[in-house]
Amino acid sequence: MRDGLQLPPLVMTPDDVARLRRELAALEAYLHASALRAPGQPTGHLPKTSRLLEELATVNAMNLLDGRVREHLAAFLELLATRAPVVHISFAVDPSPAFLQKIVQWFRQNVQPQVLVRVGLQPTIAAGCVVRTTNKYFDFSLRRRFIQQRHLLGEALHAPAAVAAAPPAAVPEKAA
């Protein structure tokens, strides 16, 4: 999915892409309506753009007042919404935005430049995360680690009983 446009680190989720599409459509509708008005009629103020849209335009050196640029950006966002790879990551608690941004940057540098991340909460994993794609599943949770090491817990529980049954070792007394 190559289009020549880059996603800024702030655009992380499919919901962000949907928000950008709605905002770009609203901007397009406003600019179209103001072009239809008679010259000299007040058009009001331009709609305020979000930080996401401003960052997307800045990263790609785009002028959103240009109709062709808006069309190109709308087509890119449509392509992202329908074809961008989405990675689902579940955590035990809600991750901070800075942490999530680092994860997204890693995926974009090492996997695919337009990857989007969907975050979920799964308190049963205790710590760590579970990563899913359309055809892969990776469980990096503490819960899975405990399940894998269950036999060690059983051995540890039985080992102290054997030690307790053994006679105590003679402790040498200090010579006076």
C-alpha positions, 0 to 999 in steps of 0.5 A, a space after each residue: 500500500 504505497 501512496 507516497 504519503 506518510 502517517 504522523 506518529 499521532 495517527 495511531 488507530 483506525 478511529 483516528 483515520 475515521 476522525 480524519 476522514 470526517 474532518 476532511 469531509 467537513 472542511 471540503 463541504 465548508 470550502 465548497 459552500 463558501 465558493 458557491 456564495 456570491 462575492 462579498 457575502 460573509 463566509 464566516 471563519 474557516 473550521 478549526 482543524 484538529 491537531 491530527 489533521 494539522 500534523 498529517 498536512 505538515 508531515 506531508 507538506 500539504 496545503 489543505 486549501 487546495 482542492 486537489 490536495 484534499 482529494 488526494 488526501 481523502 483517497 489516501 485516508 480511504 485506502 488506509 481505512 480499507 486496506 491498512 494492516 491493523 494490529 490488535 494489542 491487549 493490555 491489562 491496563 490502559 497504556 499511556 499515549 506516549 507508550 502507545 506512540 512508541 509501539 506504533 513507531 516501532 511497528 511502522 519502522 519494522 513492519 509496515 509504514 501505514 500500520 494502525 494499532 487497535 488497543 484493548 483491555 484484558 485484565 486477566 493477562 495480569 501484566 505484559 500484552 497480547 498481540 494479534 494480527 489477521 493471521 498471527 497471535 503472540 501472547 507475551 502476558 504474565 498469565 501465560 508465563 505462570 501457566 507454562 511454569 505451573 509445574 515449578 510451583 508444584 515442585 516448590 510447594 513439595 520441596 519445603 515439606 521434604 526439607 522440614 521432615 529432615 533432621 536439623 543439622 548440628 550447629 557447632 557451638 562456639 568454644 568458650 
